[in-house]
Amino acid sequence: MTKFIVKDIVDKFGYEVLAGADGLNRPIKIYGLNRPGLELAGFDFEKNNSNRRVVLLSNKEQLFVNTLSETVKRERYEYILNENIPMIILTEKFTDKLLLEIAEKHSCPVVRASNITTSRLYQMVLEFFDEHFAPVTEEHASLINVFGKGILLKGKSGIGKSEMTLELIKKNHLFVGDDRIIVQQRNNRLYGQSHEMLKNLIEVRGLGILDLSKIYGLQVLLDESKIDLVIELIHLDDEQYKSIDRLGSKYKNIKILDTKVPIVTIPVTYGRNVSELVETAVSKLKLDEAGISSMQILQDRFKEYSK
């Protein structure tokens, strides 16, 4: 995981830097935002923690500090800023200039978020935190978005993952990455993107490395996709073929970062149009999510026929 610093937040949301610009490279090591009501009241419940969260000050904090004398306010601000917090984010409703004076002395970045509610600001910053603090792993696979569903294609080297990915791209599905997929868990869901070194690139045996942004244009590319289904390609003579559920009545699951994802196994042999099978697998997944089961239809017909 790359180092996460204050400047990343400032650049992401375009916040105005009011004080402490020298501290924009401070690292952010702890997930979350702190509304420091207790600290402003003089109580430190995190006194044994060496790392502190980003501080958010808004209307409630402004109303409280308005009740304090300047001497007490200065003391409380000094106390908070002495703890080497990464940064302070202010909404438009927090306007106490004394904080800026003390923050400048401590080189603690103070930034202003404009035209946004406190609850929305809180949500957006935490979503950005998720991208940096969420568990991450790497999968040897291809990732493509088919009919709006993220499909992680797995299989042994040389089985044809990249070739099938090309076929799907030619059918106007969206390419995310090939060979090295960075998978991240956020809110108990999995999201995948290409390793930065291989972004937009795909290796096809016999053709070498292809830059899809140059061949097909940016319209076939997607930076990131939720992973909704894993499709594993196997050879027809693979021992695993014998254990495949031919009726497909229930999905098996695979665990990635302790998150379960449905997995479908597709045998590969000469003459099989695997890209169409992938499209059909996605259509079946969408039907199942809508509560429409082909297996149930067959069972209902069997009952009707048996009367």
C-alpha positions, 0 to 999 in steps of 0.5 A, spaced: 500 500 500 502 506 498 503 512 503 497 515 504 498 523 506 494 529 507 496 532 500 492 526 497 485 528 501 487 535 499 488 534 492 482 529 491 477 534 494 480 540 492 480 543 499 482 550 500 488 550 505 488 555 510 494 554 515 499 549 516 501 548 508 508 545 510 505 539 513 501 537 507 506 531 507 504 528 514 502 521 514 495 518 515 496 512 519 489 511 522 482 510 519 476 515 520 474 522 522 474 525 529 469 530 532 473 532 538 467 534 542 470 531 548 477 534 547 475 541 546 471 539 553 478 537 556 477 530 556 482 526 552 480 519 551 485 517 546 491 519 551 495 512 550 494 512 542 501 515 539 497 516 532 491 520 531 485 521 526 483 526 522 479 532 526 473 534 523 470 541 526 463 543 524 457 547 527 457 543 533 464 544 535 463 552 533 457 553 538 461 549 543 467 554 543 463 560 543 462 558 550 469 558 552 474 564 554 479 565 549 484 563 554 481 556 555 480 556 547 487 557 546 489 552 551 484 546 548 487 548 541 494 547 543 492 541 547 489 538 540 494 540 536 500 538 540 498 531 539 500 531 532 494 529 528 495 529 521 490 535 519 483 538 521 478 539 516 473 545 517 466 546 514 463 553 512 460 553 519 466 553 523 470 560 523 474 561 529 480 564 526 484 563 533 485 555 531 488 557 524 493 561 528 495 556 533 495 550 527 500 555 523 505 555 529 504 547 529 505 546 522 498 542 522 494 543 515 487 546 516 483 545 510 476 548 508 471 544 505 465 548 501 458 547 499 457 540 502 453 538 508 457 535 514 454 528 513 456 528 506 463 530 507 464 525 512 461 520 508 465 522 502 472 522 506 471 515 509 469 512 502 476 515 500 479 512 506 476 505 504 481 505 498 487 506 502 486 502 508 481 496 505 485 489 505 488 488 498 490 482 495 493 480 488 490 475 483 493 472 477 487 473 472 483 477 467 478 482 469 472 484 465 465 488 466 460 484 462 453 486 462 455 491 468 457 485 472 465 484 474 467 478 472 474 475 474 477 470 469 481 465 472 485 458 470 492 455 468 497 459 464 495 458 457 488 456 457 486 462 453 484 467 458 487 473 454 484 471 448 477 470 451 478 477 454 479 480 447 473 476 444 469 479 449 472 486 448 470 486 441 463 485 443 463 491 447 464 489 454 469 493 458 476 491 460 479 492 467 486 488 467 489 482 465 494 478 469 495 481 475 489 484 478 489 488 485 483 486 489 480 490 494 475 489 500 470 495 501 464 494 505 464 487 504 464 487 497 470 486 492 473 491 487 478 490 482 483 494 478 489 493 474 496 493 477 499 500 475 504 497 471 500 493 466 494 498 466 491 497 459 495 492 457 494 485 455 499 479 453 496 474 447 500 468 445 503 469 438 502 477 438 505 479 444 503 485 449 498 489 446 496 496 448 488 496 448 487 504 449 491 504 442 487 499 438 480 499 441 480 506 444 479 509 451 471 507 450 473 499 452 477 501 458 474 501 465 479 503 471 475 499 476 469 494 477 466 490 483 467 483 482 460 479 482 462 473 479 469 468 478 469 464 472 474 458 472 476 455 465 479 448 466 481 443 460 476 438 458 480 432 461 481 436 467 479 431 473 475 437 476 471 436 470 468 430 473 465 434 479 462 439 475 454 440 477 451 439 470 444 442 472 447 448 475 442 448 481 447 452 486 453 456 485 459 454 489 463 460 492 470 462 493 473 466 498 477 472 497 479 476 502 474 473 507 469 475 502 464 470 498 464 470 491 460 465 486 464 461 482 462 458 475 467 453 472 467 452 464 470 447 461 474 449 455 475 445 448 476 446 441 470 448 438 466 451 444 465 459 444 467 460 451 466 468 450 458 466 449 458 462 455 461 467 459 455 472 457 450 466 458 453 465 465 452 473 467 445 473 464 444 467 468 447 470 474 442 476 473 436 472 472 438 468 479 439 475 482 432 477 480 429 470 483 428 467 476 431 460 477 431 455 470 432 449 475 425 451 479 422 452 472 424 445 470 422 442 477 415 445 476 414 442 469 416 435 472 411 436 477 406 438 472 408 432 467 408 427 473 400 428 475 
